[in-house]
Structures are given as C-alpha cells and as structure tokens.
Amino acid sequence: MTDYAELALLPEGLHDDLPPFAGHEALSIERLVAQFEAQGYERVKPPLIEFEESLLAGPGASVARHMFRLMDPISQRMMGLRADMTTQVARIAATRLRQAPRPLRLCYAGQVLRVRGSQLRPERQYAQAGVELIGADGVAGDAEVVLLAAEALQALGVQGLSVDLTAPSLVPLLTQSLGLEGSEAEAARQALDARDGAAIETLVPHVRQQLGDLMRAAGPADSALECLAGLALPAPARALCDHLADLVAWLNKHNGGLTLTIDPGESRGFEYQTGMSFSLFAEGVRGELGRGGRYPLASGESATGFTLYLDSLMRAIPGREAARRLYLPFGSDGARARQLRAMGWTTVQGLDGTAQPEDEARRLACGHILRDGEPAALS
C-alpha cells in the first residue's frame, strides 16, 4: 500500500503552494507584468532548461554555482536549469532580437531553481518577474527601471518601500588606485560588504582612511552624496559618484515619495553589474523584494533592468480579498450561472441532488446560495 505521508515529503527548499496563496501569487505576477507592459515592455518566455553554455554566457557566469545540470539524452550535451532569468533575456536580445530597434524593452515572469538556498532566502524554487532595457546608456535609462520597479510594487500595495543604490565597480576602482591586488583587494571588498570596521582598522593607514570614509558614507541619499563629494577619489570613481547624484536628483523629481539610500561599499550579489545597481526593500519585510542594475551583454551592448522575487514580495503585499463564493444547488440554470460569473461571483456547482443545499454550501466554504435565481447570504 502506498504511504501517502512519504509522498508528501519534498526536498529541502521546495514546497507546494496551496489555496489561496497559489492563486494570489499568480494574480500578483500578472498584475506586475501588466504594469511592465503599460510602459512599453514586451513579454518574452524563455524555456526552463537550455544548453549550459547559453545560460553561462555574459551575466550568467555569476550564477554558475547555483545551477542544476543534467545531460540531454538527445544531443548528448550538458543542459542547465535556469537559476536566474536575466541571462536568458540577455541571450534573446543578443540573438533572436538583435535586429530589433533599440532601446529594446523586454519583460518576463517565471520559475527559477537553485542548487541551494541562502539564510535570507531558504527557498530553492521561486518565481521571478522583471524587465530588461537593452541599448540605453545614461541616467535616463537607469532612472526608468528604478521608477518602474517602484511604481509596480506600489501598485500592488507595498508599503514603506525603499531603494538602496550602489555602484559595484566603485570599490574595485578605489582599491586599484590604492595599490591593492589579489587577496588584499578581496579582503578590503569583503570588509566593506560586511561593514566590518575592525577588519578595515587592520589595514595600512592610507588604505584604512579611504575605505573607512567610504564605509561611513552609507546612509540616506542626500547625506551619503554629501560625504562622497568630500572624498578624494580617482577620476573613474568620481564619475560613478556623479552619476549617482544625477540619478538621485532624477528620482526625487519624478517620484518624490521614494525613500532613497546609498551604500557605496556594497558589491555582494552584484558581481556581473558594472554601473549603477539597486536593491528594493519594504519596511518590516525580511529580505530583498528585488534587485537590479546595469550590466554588459556578451554582444557588447549595455543593458539595465531588475528582477523581483515573489517569495519576498508576497510577504509585503496585502492578502487577496476573499472571493464571493456562491453555491449553485443541483440542477441550477446554466445561463444564469454564466451571468453571475460575469458579475464577479465565484460559483460552486452542486453535484448531488440528495444533499441539503445549505449544508453543502457551508461545507464547501460558500457564503451565498442561489435561491429563486438570486444570490442569498447564508446565516
């Protein structure tokens, strides 16, 4: 005899989504995509699995350690299950849509699977939704994707939204100018990522001063920019800071309600990004709602975009309003049922003429029952 208790056991980091959560998440994804499409982003649907080398090209190299791999029995080539959808959209832009007019605006939604979860995101399978803007350089493109992410989240009811801005290449530029290489540069980067002041204090004086000033510059956007303006930075790093200042001014002009912060020393998780990057948070919600930024395509084009993580996002949005469930007693008129569904009712058809209609309606979680062709509330 089958032991169904054993069949219900799933691998670590995987789970079944049940009603009403599964329906709420699906509806939220479609609402997000509708927000993207309303601003000119067209939807693409890449496959769940493809050849390994395609998934690892360009920005995909940064997620190689997260990817499940298997052999394709037909082609005898290694394939990978996507751990992130950005690299797939980048592939589509550089190949199938290489002749499409630029800037190219694409959006997507789908499931991803990772080898292991993290402390903040223990799930190994979850839904992503996002956009990619390809072939648009400059602050206008960066601002567009940040504003779109914020507006899409606010449309879903996210409260206390904040955007944390950073420039991942700032730290490498600074450590290079300070003469740090190899393990020394990596130790400095890790210390800044972890905001480990004690580790920074162990460095030689001129390095300690520069990195300490950079770490202390993190905070609300206006005060952070003021701190950054006073730092002695190499010309490429100064250009990045100026770009951040321009971006903050643009965001404040077009969505003054956003809470903006800057962490100039943050680079963890942005390994393949080269320009402005950002993370999205909601007050009181564990983990990032999403992240994005600028990165290079294998074709040489510059792209920027963002990915939203539905596992975190669902903790930040209001629960779905309960459906108005209407019980239709056995033999009810089908035409009338269609009219009621068009009016927004969720109908549950009775399939047994011997059952007591009111008792069946309550057992099936219906708050109303059809009487004489009209919905009537159950006591």
C-alpha positions as CSV (number, residue, x, y, z in Angstrom):
1,M,0.0,0.0,0.0
2,T,1.3,3.5,-0.9
3,D,2.4,5.6,2.1
4,Y,1.0,9.0,1.1
5,A,2.7,10.6,4.1
6,E,6.1,9.8,2.4
7,L,4.8,11.1,-0.9
8,A,4.1,14.5,0.7
9,L,7.8,14.8,1.8
10,L,9.6,17.2,-0.5
11,P,13.3,18.0,-0.8
12,E,14.7,20.8,1.4
13,G,13.9,24.3,0.0
14,L,10.9,23.0,-2.1
15,H,7.3,23.2,-1.2
16,D,3.7,23.0,-2.5
17,D,1.8,26.3,-2.8
18,L,-1.8,25.7,-1.7
19,P,-5.0,27.8,-2.0
20,P,-5.5,30.7,-1.6
21,F,-1.7,31.6,-1.7
22,A,-1.0,30.0,-5.1
23,G,-3.8,31.9,-6.8
24,H,-2.8,35.2,-5.0
25,E,0.8,34.8,-6.3
26,A,-0.3,34.1,-9.8
27,L,-2.6,37.1,-9.8
28,S,0.2,39.3,-8.4
29,I,2.6,38.2,-11.2
30,E,0.1,39.1,-13.9
31,R,-0.5,42.5,-12.3
32,L,3.2,43.1,-12.2
33,V,3.6,42.2,-15.9
34,A,0.6,44.4,-16.7
35,Q,2.5,47.3,-15.1
36,F,5.6,46.5,-17.2
37,E,3.6,46.2,-20.4
38,A,1.9,49.5,-19.7
39,Q,5.3,51.2,-20.0
40,G,6.2,49.6,-23.3
41,Y,8.0,46.4,-22.1
42,E,7.1,43.4,-24.2
43,R,6.9,39.9,-22.7
44,V,9.2,37.1,-23.6
45,K,9.0,33.5,-22.4
46,P,12.4,31.6,-22.4
47,P,12.5,27.8,-21.7
48,L,13.0,26.5,-18.2
49,I,16.0,24.4,-19.4
50,E,18.6,25.1,-22.1
51,F,22.2,24.3,-23.1
52,E,24.6,25.1,-20.3
53,E,26.9,27.4,-22.3
54,S,23.9,29.6,-23.2
55,L,22.9,30.0,-19.5
56,L,26.5,30.8,-18.5
57,A,27.3,33.4,-21.2
58,G,27.7,37.0,-20.2
59,P,25.9,37.8,-16.9
60,G,25.1,34.1,-16.5
61,A,28.6,33.3,-15.3
62,S,27.8,34.8,-11.9
63,V,25.1,32.2,-11.2
64,A,27.0,29.2,-12.3
65,R,27.4,27.8,-8.8
66,H,23.6,28.0,-8.3
67,M,22.6,26.0,-11.4
68,F,21.4,22.4,-11.7
69,R,23.0,20.5,-14.6
70,L,22.0,17.3,-16.5
71,M,22.8,15.6,-19.7
72,D,20.4,15.9,-22.7
73,P,19.8,12.3,-23.9
74,I,19.1,13.6,-27.4
75,S,22.0,15.9,-28.2
76,Q,24.4,14.4,-25.5
77,R,25.2,18.0,-24.5
78,M,25.1,19.4,-21.0
79,M,22.0,21.4,-20.1
80,G,21.2,23.6,-17.2
81,L,18.0,24.5,-15.3
82,R,17.8,28.3,-15.1
83,A,18.8,29.8,-11.8
84,D,18.0,33.3,-13.0
85,M,16.1,34.7,-16.0
86,T,18.2,37.7,-16.7
87,T,20.8,35.8,-18.6
88,Q,18.1,34.2,-20.8
89,V,16.6,37.6,-21.7
90,A,20.1,38.8,-22.5
91,R,20.6,35.9,-24.8
92,I,17.3,36.6,-26.6
93,A,18.2,40.3,-27.0
94,A,21.6,39.4,-28.5
95,T,20.4,36.7,-30.9
96,R,16.7,36.4,-31.7
97,L,16.1,40.1,-31.3
98,R,19.4,41.5,-32.4
99,Q,17.8,43.4,-35.3
100,A,15.0,44.9,-33.2
101,P,15.1,48.7,-32.7
102,R,17.0,49.9,-29.7
103,P,16.3,50.7,-26.9
104,L,14.7,47.3,-26.6
105,R,12.3,46.8,-23.7
106,L,11.5,43.3,-22.6
107,C,9.8,41.8,-19.5
108,Y,9.4,38.3,-18.2
109,A,8.0,36.1,-15.4
110,G,8.7,32.5,-14.5
111,Q,10.1,30.0,-12.0
112,V,13.8,29.5,-11.3
113,L,15.5,26.7,-9.5
114,R,18.8,26.9,-7.4
115,V,21.1,24.3,-6.0
116,R,20.8,25.7,-2.5
117,G,19.0,28.5,-0.7
118,S,20.5,31.2,1.5
119,Q,19.9,32.2,5.0
120,L,17.6,35.0,3.9
121,R,16.1,33.0,1.0
122,P,16.0,29.3,2.0
123,E,13.6,28.5,-0.9
124,R,15.3,26.8,-3.8
125,Q,12.5,27.3,-6.3
126,Y,10.6,30.6,-6.5
127,A,9.0,32.9,-9.1
128,Q,10.8,35.9,-10.6
129,A,9.3,38.8,-12.6
130,G,11.3,41.7,-14.1
131,V,12.3,43.8,-17.0
132,E,15.4,44.5,-19.1
133,L,16.2,47.7,-21.0
134,I,18.8,47.0,-23.7
135,G,20.8,49.6,-25.6
136,A,20.0,52.7,-23.5
137,D,23.0,54.3,-21.8
138,G,22.9,57.1,-19.3
139,V,21.0,58.2,-16.3
140,A,17.6,58.3,-18.1
141,G,17.7,54.5,-18.6
142,D,18.8,53.8,-15.1
143,A,16.0,56.1,-13.7
144,E,13.4,54.4,-15.9
145,V,14.0,51.0,-14.5
146,V,14.2,52.2,-10.9
147,L,10.9,54.1,-11.2
148,L,9.2,51.3,-13.0
149,A,10.2,48.8,-10.2
150,A,8.9,51.3,-7.6
151,E,5.7,52.0,-9.3
152,A,4.9,48.3,-10.0
153,L,5.5,47.5,-6.3
154,Q,3.4,50.4,-5.1
155,A,0.6,49.4,-7.4
156,L,0.5,46.0,-5.6
157,G,0.2,47.8,-2.3
158,V,3.7,47.6,-1.0
159,Q,4.1,50.0,2.0
160,G,7.3,51.5,3.3
161,L,9.2,50.9,0.1
162,S,12.9,52.0,0.0
163,V,15.5,51.8,-2.8
164,D,19.2,51.2,-1.8
165,L,21.5,52.5,-4.6
166,T,25.1,51.4,-5.1
167,A,27.9,51.3,-7.7
168,P,29.5,47.8,-7.6
169,S,32.6,48.9,-9.6
170,L,33.3,51.7,-7.2
171,V,35.2,49.6,-4.7
172,P,37.4,47.8,-7.3
173,L,38.3,51.2,-8.8
174,L,39.2,52.6,-5.3
175,T,41.3,49.5,-4.3
176,Q,43.1,49.6,-7.6
177,S,44.0,53.3,-7.1
178,L,45.3,52.4,-3.6
179,G,47.6,49.7,-5.0
180,L,45.7,46.7,-3.6
181,E,45.7,43.5,-5.6
182,G,44.6,39.9,-5.2
183,S,43.8,38.7,-1.7
184,E,44.4,42.2,-0.3
185,A,41.8,43.7,-2.6
186,E,39.3,40.9,-1.9
187,A,39.8,41.3,1.9
188,A,39.0,45.0,1.5
189,R,35.9,44.3,-0.6
190,Q,34.6,41.8,1.9
191,A,35.2,44.1,4.8
192,L,33.2,46.9,3.1
193,D,30.4,44.4,2.2
194,A,30.2,43.3,5.8
195,R,30.7,46.9,7.2
196,D,33.5,45.3,9.3
197,G,35.2,48.4,10.8
198,A,37.5,46.2,12.8
199,A,38.9,44.5,9.7
200,I,39.4,47.8,8.0
201,E,41.3,49.1,11.0
202,T,43.9,46.3,10.4
203,L,44.9,47.8,7.0
204,V,47.7,50.2,6.4
205,P,46.9,53.9,7.3
206,H,46.2,55.4,3.9
207,V,44.0,52.4,2.8
208,R,42.3,52.4,6.2
209,Q,41.4,56.1,5.9
210,Q,40.0,55.8,2.4
211,L,37.9,52.6,3.0
212,G,36.7,53.8,6.3
213,D,35.5,57.1,4.8
214,L,33.7,55.1,2.1
215,M,32.0,52.8,4.6
216,R,30.8,55.8,6.7
217,A,29.3,57.4,3.6
218,A,26.5,54.9,3.6
219,G,23.0,56.2,4.6
220,P,20.2,58.4,3.4
221,A,20.9,59.5,-0.2
222,D,21.4,63.2,0.5
223,S,23.8,62.8,3.3
224,A,25.7,60.0,1.5
225,L,26.2,62.1,-1.6
226,E,27.5,64.9,0.6
227,C,30.0,62.5,2.2
228,L,31.0,61.1,-1.2
229,A,31.6,64.6,-2.6
230,G,34.2,65.2,0.1
231,L,36.2,62.1,-0.7
232,A,39.4,62.1,-2.7
233,L,38.6,59.6,-5.4
234,P,40.2,58.6,-8.7
235,A,38.5,60.1,-11.7
236,P,36.6,56.9,-12.8
237,A,35.2,56.5,-9.2
238,R,34.3,60.2,-9.1
239,A,32.4,59.8,-12.4
240,L,30.4,57.0,-10.8
241,C,29.5,59.1,-7.8
242,D,28.5,62.0,-10.0
243,H,26.2,59.6,-11.9
244,L,24.6,58.5,-8.6
245,A,24.0,62.2,-7.7
246,D,22.3,62.7,-11.1
247,L,20.2,59.6,-10.6
248,V,19.0,60.7,-7.2
249,A,18.0,64.1,-8.5
250,W,16.0,62.4,-11.3
251,L,14.3,60.0,-8.9
252,N,13.4,62.8,-6.5
253,K,11.9,64.8,-9.3
254,H,9.7,62.1,-10.7
255,N,8.8,60.1,-7.5
256,G,9.5,62.3,-4.5
257,G,7.8,59.8,-2.2
258,L,10.6,57.2,-2.6
259,T,12.9,56.6,0.3
260,L,16.4,56.5,-1.2
261,T,19.6,55.3,0.5
262,I,23.1,54.8,-0.8
263,D,25.6,52.2,0.2
264,P,28.8,52.9,-1.9
265,G,30.7,49.9,-0.5
266,E,28.1,47.3,-1.3
267,S,29.0,44.9,-4.1
268,R,27.9,41.4,-2.8
269,G,25.3,39.9,-5.2
270,F,26.1,42.4,-8.0
271,E,29.2,40.6,-9.4
272,Y,28.2,40.9,-13.0
273,Q,27.0,44.5,-12.8
274,T,29.2,47.4,-13.9
275,G,27.2,50.6,-13.4
276,M,24.5,51.8,-11.1
277,S,22.8,49.0,-9.1
278,F,19.9,48.9,-6.6
279,S,18.0,46.8,-4.1
280,L,14.4,47.1,-3.1
281,F,13.2,46.7,0.4
282,A,9.9,47.1,2.3
283,E,9.7,48.1,6.0
284,G,9.2,45.1,8.2
285,V,9.7,42.5,5.5
286,R,12.6,40.0,5.6
287,G,14.9,40.0,2.6
288,E,15.1,42.0,-0.6
289,L,12.0,42.4,-2.8
290,G,14.2,42.6,-5.8
291,R,17.4,44.0,-7.2
292,G,18.7,45.4,-10.5
293,G,21.3,47.4,-12.2
294,R,23.4,47.9,-15.3
295,Y,25.5,45.1,-16.9
296,P,27.1,44.3,-20.2
297,L,25.7,41.8,-22.7
298,A,28.0,39.3,-24.5
299,S,27.3,41.2,-27.7
300,G,28.9,44.4,-26.2
301,E,25.6,46.3,-25.6
302,S,24.8,47.8,-22.3
303,A,21.7,46.8,-20.5
304,T,19.9,47.6,-17.3
305,G,16.9,46.0,-15.6
306,F,15.6,44.5,-12.4
307,T,14.3,41.2,-11.0
308,L,11.6,41.0,-8.4
309,Y,11.5,37.9,-6.1
310,L,7.9,36.8,-5.5
311,D,8.7,34.8,-2.3
312,S,9.8,38.0,-0.6
313,L,7.2,40.2,-2.4
314,M,4.3,38.1,-1.2
315,R,5.2,39.0,2.4
316,A,5.0,42.7,1.6
317,I,1.6,43.0,-0.2
318,P,-1.9,42.8,1.3
319,G,-3.7,39.5,1.2
320,R,-6.1,38.8,-1.6
321,E,-9.7,39.7,-0.8
322,A,-11.7,36.6,-0.3
323,A,-13.7,35.5,-3.4
324,R,-17.5,35.8,-3.2
325,R,-18.3,32.1,-3.4
326,L,-21.9,31.2,-4.5
327,Y,-23.3,27.7,-4.2
328,L,-25.5,26.6,-7.1
329,P,-27.8,23.8,-6.0
330,F,-28.0,20.7,-8.2
331,G,-29.9,21.5,-11.4
332,S,-29.4,25.3,-11.3
333,D,-29.8,27.1,-14.6
334,G,-26.5,27.3,-16.5
335,A,-27.3,30.5,-18.3
336,R,-28.0,32.3,-15.0
337,A,-24.7,30.8,-13.6
338,R,-22.7,32.4,-16.5
339,Q,-24.4,35.7,-15.9
340,L,-23.4,35.6,-12.2
341,R,-19.8,34.7,-13.0
342,A,-19.7,37.7,-15.4
343,M,-20.8,39.8,-12.5
344,G,-17.8,38.7,-10.4
345,W,-19.2,35.7,-8.5
346,T,-17.2,32.5,-8.0
347,T,-19.7,29.7,-8.4
348,V,-19.5,26.2,-6.9
349,Q,-21.9,23.8,-8.7
350,G,-23.7,21.2,-6.6
351,L,-23.3,17.7,-8.0
352,D,-25.7,15.7,-5.7
353,G,-29.4,16.3,-5.8
354,T,-29.9,14.4,-2.5
355,A,-27.7,16.7,-0.4
356,Q,-29.1,19.5,1.7
357,P,-28.2,22.7,-0.3
358,E,-27.5,24.9,2.7
359,D,-25.3,22.3,4.4
360,E,-23.4,21.7,1.2
361,A,-22.8,25.4,0.7
362,R,-21.4,25.8,4.2
363,R,-19.2,22.6,3.8
364,L,-17.7,24.0,0.6
365,A,-16.9,27.4,2.1
366,C,-19.6,29.3,0.2
367,G,-21.1,32.4,1.8
368,H,-24.0,32.6,-0.5
369,I,-26.5,30.2,-2.1
370,L,-28.7,30.7,-5.3
371,R,-32.4,30.9,-4.4
372,D,-35.0,31.7,-7.0
373,G,-32.3,32.8,-9.4
374,E,-30.7,35.3,-7.0
375,P,-27.7,35.1,-4.6
376,A,-28.8,34.9,-0.9
377,A,-26.4,35.2,2.0
378,L,-26.2,32.2,4.3
379,S,-26.6,32.9,8.0
